Every structure is written in C-alpha cells, then in structure tokens.
Amino acid sequence: MLSTTKKTKVIKSVGVHATDTGSPEVQIALLTSKIEELAKHLKKHDKDRHSRRGLLAMVADRQTHLKYLEKKHPKRYSEITKKLELKK
C-alpha cells in the first residue's frame, strides 16, 4: 500500500496540473509505484499467491493505460515512459 505522502509526491511529479488525480499519466505512475512495492514484497514472500495475482492485475491495468495514452497522445506517452523508465 502506498502512503499518502508517497502518493502526493508521485502525483506532483507527474501531474498535468495542480489538482490532477485522474489523468492517465498519474494513474500509470501510481500503478508503477504500487507494482514496485508489491514486487519487493513478493521477493520476500514468494509463496504469497494472492498478492501475485493482484500484481498481475495491476500490470495489466497499467498496460491498458499505456496503450490508451500511446494511441491518443503519443507525445505524452513518450514523456511518461522516459520519466518512469518503462520499456515497451
């Protein structure tokens, strides 16, 4: 789970405007940070199948957001992938 302070840092670093919480960039960035935290958890607890299923769902959700952004706004897509260091 992301703490409130981490969430606000992510939103401020990626947000399009000051009160942005729902843009694809913010959603992708939040999912990426959740995925990273859950991956750390799964390295310790490799038999936690329920969390692994949640991780796969988050990865699929992030991929859906990335495809949408790539189709509708290619420039914003390239910026967010560079900023978050995501590879296609």
JOWOJO-V593283 format. One record per residue. BURIAL is + if it has 24 or more other ideal C-beta (glycine too) atoms within 12 Angstrom, else -. Layout:
burial=BURIAL
burial=BURIAL
This chain:
burial=-
burial=-
burial=-
burial=-
burial=-
burial=-
burial=-
burial=-
burial=-
burial=+
burial=+
burial=-
burial=-
burial=+
burial=+
burial=-
burial=-
burial=-
burial=-
burial=-
burial=-
burial=-
burial=-
burial=+
burial=+
burial=+
burial=+
burial=+
burial=+
burial=+
burial=+
burial=+
burial=+
burial=+
burial=+
burial=+
burial=+
burial=+
burial=-
burial=-
burial=-
burial=-
burial=-
burial=-
burial=-
burial=-
burial=-
burial=-
burial=-
burial=-
burial=+
burial=-
burial=-
burial=-
burial=+
burial=-
burial=-
burial=+
burial=-
burial=-
burial=-
burial=+
burial=-
burial=-
burial=+
burial=+
burial=-
burial=-
burial=+
burial=-
burial=-
burial=-
burial=-
burial=-
burial=-
burial=+
burial=+
burial=-
burial=-
burial=+
burial=+
burial=-
burial=-
burial=+
burial=-
burial=+
burial=-
burial=-
